[in-house]
Amino acid sequence: MNTESKPYFTRRHLCQALTATLIASATSSIANGATVEPKNWIDAHSHVWHPDTNRYPISSNFKKEAMQPASFTAEELLAHCQPAGVQRVVLIQMSFYESDHRYMSEVMQRYPKTFSGVSLIDWNRKPLQREVKRHKRAGMRGFRMHSRGDAQGWPTDRNVQQLWKLANDQDLAICPLINPEDIPAVDALCKKFPNTKVVVDHFARIGVSGKIEKDRLDQLCRLAEHRNTHVKTSAFYALGDKQTPYLDLLPMIQRMVAAFGSDRLMWASDCPYQVQTPHNYQSSIDLIEKHANFLSETDKTAILRGTAERVFFA
Ligand SMILES: [Zn+2]
C-alpha cells in the first residue's frame, strides 16, 4: 500500500518543520564543541528508515534483520551531515519499504528545505502515467531503477520505455542502480530517450569486485555522449580497496571529470553504509574536498552542490 498522497501536515509536523528550517538556515552549526561554517553541500544519495515497523511496515519480501542498523532516522542522518557542511540530502527510497514511501514522505514534509526524494515505482502498474504523476505530486524528483540481473531486458521492455518517456514529460530523473555489465542497457535507453535526465548510481558499481575494470570504465565514460546523463561519484566505502581515505578511487573520479565535466557529477555518501565502522562520513566528503587535487574550486562546488541542486532541488 502506498500512502504518499495522505496529508501529513499536523500541528506537530509544522512545529518540526519550523525547527528543521531553523536548523538548515543557521549560519553556523556546532559540532563536537567547534563552530562549523555551513558550506551548503548536498549529499545526493542516502537512505533513512524508522525502527518502528508497525508504524512504517517493511515489505513482506524482506526480513526485519535487513534493517542494519535497526534505526537510521532523518535526525540520525543529519547528525552525520551537518558537521561535514552538508545541509541538504537527496533521500533514496530504501528497498525494504518497496513502494510504501510513508516514512520518506513524512520526512520530506517535515524538513521541506532539507530533503529531496527519489522513489521506487512499479513500472508494470497501469496506468503508469497516473502513477508517475502521483509520485511527482508527492514531491519525488526521480525514480530508482534497481537492476536485479534484469537490466539487460530493460531496453526492449515497453513499460520501461514508457517510464523513461513519462519521466522526461514530467521532468523527473531516472536513477539506475546497476552493475558494470548493465552499462550497455542504460546506453541503449539513453540513445532511445536522449532528453530523459539520467543519474547513474555509484559509478555503475565499477570497482565493487575490488578491481576497477578499465573496459567498463571506458563504457561508463561513453555514456557522457548523452548530454542528459549524470554520474554519482559515491559509495566510496564499497569500491576499489574499500579503505579510507579511498585514494585509489581518485583516477576513476578524474576520468569521470574528463568525460562528463563536473557539471554532470554529483557526490553522495550512501548513508548509512558510509557511516558503518571503519568508514565515516567525513572521509567520504574529504576525498572530493581535500584529496582530489585535480579539481578546481569550481569543480568541487559543482560536484558537492551545483549538479545535485539543479537535478533534484531546482
Ligand atoms: Zn544506496
Residues whose N, C-alpha, C, O or C-beta is under 5 A from the ligand:
A	BS01	ZN	D270
